[in-house]
Amino acid sequence: MEWIGLPAGALQANAYVIYEKGRALLIDPGGEGDKIRRFIRQKKLQPEAILLTHAHFDHIGAVEPLREEYSIPVYLHHAEKKWLFNPALNGSASFEGIEPIVVNSADQLFTGEGRLSIGSFSFDVYETPGHSPGSVSFYFKEGGFVVVGDTLFEGSIGRTDLKGGQETQLLKSIHQKLLTLPDDTYVLPGHDSVTTIGREKENNPFLKKHT
């Protein structure tokens, strides 16, 4: 199993393509759909689904064109089911310089945690609210990585001053769901650089002061 992060959209959020044996999952396509398509064509991949860690505008901007082109379902946590088509909720209405983003409803809604299989892919869905009420993380044990959206970053944590954000809840999510993973697990964040669970345990100042 392989993965690549493609910074895309107004805030250069990391869109991830997880792929193996000619199949792929698209995670958080926040914009620049052409960049994502080029990689898919280059690797001759067939996308199976779009997974969203949460529904902020910088993570959903290319959802509609990619869903339409590949005829694939979109997965999102039920707590944010109205955010896709509401610019006031997904934040695009208040971001200067971009058009309000409106996306059609998700095809499948996460209502809890557990093992999920889509095509040839199997992974665990963890509820990790705090940055937003419906934030989730996708743990690919066999690949040794977890896609965390804007929950955890290298040396930092997700912001909690947006709608539905809550710092105590965010830290609980990180400590109880993410830091329990093996130390060598790669952390694929919604922005900036990849890190590992062990590195964040050791070096992240936001986690150290809340242990």
C-alpha positions as CSV (number, residue, x, y, z in Angstrom):
1,M,0.0,0.0,0.0
2,E,1.3,3.4,-1.0
3,W,0.2,7.0,-0.4
4,I,1.0,10.5,-1.6
5,G,0.0,13.9,-0.2
6,L,-0.9,16.6,-2.7
7,P,-1.2,20.1,-1.3
8,A,-4.2,21.7,-3.0
9,G,-6.6,24.6,-2.8
10,A,-6.5,28.1,-1.3
11,L,-4.9,26.9,2.0
12,Q,-2.8,24.1,0.5
13,A,-4.5,21.4,2.5
14,N,-3.1,17.9,1.9
15,A,-5.2,15.8,-0.4
16,Y,-4.2,12.2,0.0
17,V,-4.3,9.4,-2.5
18,I,-4.0,5.9,-0.9
19,Y,-3.4,3.3,-3.5
20,E,-2.5,-0.4,-4.2
21,K,-3.1,-2.8,-7.0
22,G,-4.5,-0.2,-9.3
23,R,-7.2,1.0,-6.9
24,A,-7.3,4.2,-4.8
25,L,-9.0,6.1,-2.0
26,L,-9.1,9.9,-2.2
27,I,-9.0,11.7,1.1
28,D,-9.8,15.4,1.6
29,P,-9.6,16.7,-1.9
30,G,-9.6,20.3,-1.0
31,G,-9.1,21.8,-4.4
32,E,-7.1,21.6,-7.6
33,G,-8.9,18.6,-8.9
34,D,-6.7,18.6,-12.0
35,K,-3.6,18.0,-9.9
36,I,-5.3,15.0,-8.3
37,R,-6.5,13.7,-11.7
38,R,-3.1,13.9,-13.1
39,F,-1.7,11.7,-10.4
40,I,-4.5,9.2,-10.9
41,R,-3.9,9.1,-14.6
42,Q,-0.1,8.8,-14.2
43,K,-0.5,5.8,-11.9
44,K,-3.5,4.4,-13.9
45,L,-5.6,4.2,-10.8
46,Q,-9.3,3.5,-10.3
47,P,-10.7,5.5,-7.4
48,E,-13.1,3.7,-5.1
49,A,-14.3,6.4,-2.8
50,I,-13.7,9.9,-1.3
51,L,-13.2,10.0,2.4
52,L,-13.4,13.2,4.4
53,T,-11.8,13.7,7.8
54,H,-14.1,16.7,8.2
55,A,-16.0,19.2,6.2
56,H,-14.1,22.5,6.3
57,F,-14.0,24.2,3.0
58,D,-10.3,23.7,2.4
59,H,-10.8,19.9,2.5
60,I,-13.8,19.6,0.3
61,G,-13.3,22.0,-2.7
62,A,-12.7,19.3,-5.3
63,V,-15.2,16.7,-4.0
64,E,-17.9,17.4,-6.5
65,P,-15.9,17.2,-9.8
66,L,-14.1,14.1,-8.6
67,R,-17.2,12.4,-7.4
68,E,-18.9,13.1,-10.7
69,E,-16.0,12.1,-12.9
70,Y,-15.3,8.7,-11.2
71,S,-18.9,8.0,-10.0
72,I,-17.7,7.2,-6.5
73,P,-19.3,7.7,-3.1
74,V,-18.4,10.3,-0.5
75,Y,-18.0,9.4,3.2
76,L,-18.4,11.9,6.0
77,H,-19.2,11.9,9.7
78,H,-22.9,12.4,10.4
79,A,-22.2,15.3,12.8
80,E,-21.2,17.4,9.7
81,K,-23.7,16.2,7.2
82,K,-25.1,19.7,6.6
83,W,-21.7,21.4,6.4
84,L,-21.0,20.3,2.8
85,F,-23.8,22.4,1.3
86,N,-23.7,25.3,3.9
87,P,-20.9,27.8,3.3
88,A,-21.6,29.3,6.8
89,L,-20.8,25.9,8.4
90,N,-17.9,24.8,6.2
91,G,-16.3,28.2,6.6
92,S,-16.1,29.3,3.0
93,A,-18.6,32.1,3.5
94,S,-16.2,33.9,5.8
95,F,-12.9,33.3,4.0
96,E,-12.0,36.4,1.9
97,G,-11.0,35.8,-1.7
98,I,-12.8,32.6,-2.5
99,E,-16.3,31.7,-3.7
100,P,-18.6,30.0,-1.2
101,I,-18.2,26.3,-1.5
102,V,-21.3,24.1,-1.9
103,V,-21.0,20.3,-2.2
104,N,-23.9,17.9,-2.5
105,S,-24.7,15.6,0.4
106,A,-22.4,12.8,1.4
107,D,-23.4,9.3,0.1
108,Q,-22.4,7.5,3.3
109,L,-22.3,8.8,6.9
110,F,-20.1,7.5,9.7
111,T,-22.2,7.1,12.8
112,G,-19.5,5.6,15.0
113,E,-16.1,3.9,15.0
114,G,-15.0,0.6,13.6
115,R,-13.4,-1.3,10.8
116,L,-14.5,-0.3,7.3
117,S,-13.9,-2.1,4.0
118,I,-14.2,-0.3,0.7
119,G,-13.2,-2.4,-2.3
120,S,-9.8,-3.9,-1.5
121,F,-9.1,-1.4,1.3
122,S,-9.7,-2.1,5.0
123,F,-9.0,0.5,7.7
124,D,-10.2,1.7,11.1
125,V,-12.3,4.8,11.5
126,Y,-11.7,6.7,14.8
127,E,-13.9,9.6,16.0
128,T,-11.5,12.4,16.8
129,P,-13.6,15.5,17.4
130,G,-12.2,18.8,18.8
131,H,-11.1,20.7,15.7
132,S,-14.6,20.2,14.5
133,P,-17.5,18.1,15.9
134,G,-17.3,15.4,13.1
135,S,-13.6,15.1,12.7
136,V,-12.5,11.5,12.1
137,S,-9.1,9.8,11.5
138,F,-8.4,6.8,9.3
139,Y,-5.9,4.2,10.5
140,F,-4.4,1.9,7.9
141,K,-2.7,-0.6,10.2
142,E,-1.2,-2.6,7.3
143,G,0.3,0.5,5.8
144,G,1.6,1.8,9.1
145,F,-0.1,5.3,8.8
146,V,-3.0,7.3,10.1
147,V,-4.7,10.2,8.2
148,V,-5.7,12.7,10.9
149,G,-7.1,15.8,9.1
150,D,-6.6,18.9,11.2
151,T,-6.4,17.0,14.6
152,L,-2.7,16.7,15.0
153,F,0.3,18.3,13.3
154,E,4.1,18.1,13.5
155,G,4.7,20.1,16.7
156,S,1.2,21.4,17.0
157,I,-2.5,20.5,17.2
158,G,-5.6,21.6,15.3
159,R,-7.1,25.0,16.0
160,T,-10.3,25.0,18.2
161,D,-11.6,28.5,17.6
162,L,-13.8,27.6,14.7
163,K,-17.4,26.5,14.8
164,G,-17.8,23.4,17.0
165,G,-14.2,23.4,18.1
166,Q,-13.3,22.5,21.7
167,E,-9.7,22.2,23.0
168,T,-10.4,19.8,25.8
169,Q,-12.2,17.5,23.5
170,L,-9.4,17.7,20.9
171,L,-6.7,16.8,23.4
172,K,-8.8,13.9,24.6
173,S,-9.1,12.7,21.0
174,I,-5.4,12.9,20.5
175,H,-4.4,11.2,23.7
176,Q,-7.0,8.4,23.7
177,K,-7.2,7.6,20.0
178,L,-4.0,8.7,18.3
179,L,-1.2,8.4,20.9
180,T,-2.2,4.8,21.6
181,L,-1.1,3.8,18.1
182,P,2.4,2.4,17.6
183,D,5.2,5.0,17.9
184,D,6.4,4.3,14.3
185,T,3.0,5.0,12.8
186,Y,3.2,7.8,10.2
187,V,0.8,10.7,10.9
188,L,-0.6,12.2,7.7
189,P,-1.9,15.6,8.6
190,G,-4.3,18.0,6.8
191,H,-1.5,20.6,6.4
192,D,2.3,20.7,6.3
193,S,4.7,17.8,7.0
194,V,4.2,14.2,7.8
195,T,5.4,13.1,11.3
196,T,5.1,10.0,13.5
197,I,3.2,9.2,16.7
198,G,6.5,8.7,18.6
199,R,7.9,12.0,17.4
200,E,4.8,13.9,18.6
201,K,4.9,12.1,22.0
202,E,8.4,13.2,22.4
203,N,8.5,16.6,21.0
204,N,5.0,18.2,20.6
205,P,4.8,21.0,23.2
206,F,1.0,21.1,23.1
207,L,0.8,17.5,24.2
208,K,3.6,17.7,26.8
209,K,1.9,20.4,28.8
210,H,-1.4,18.4,28.9
211,T,0.0,15.0,29.9
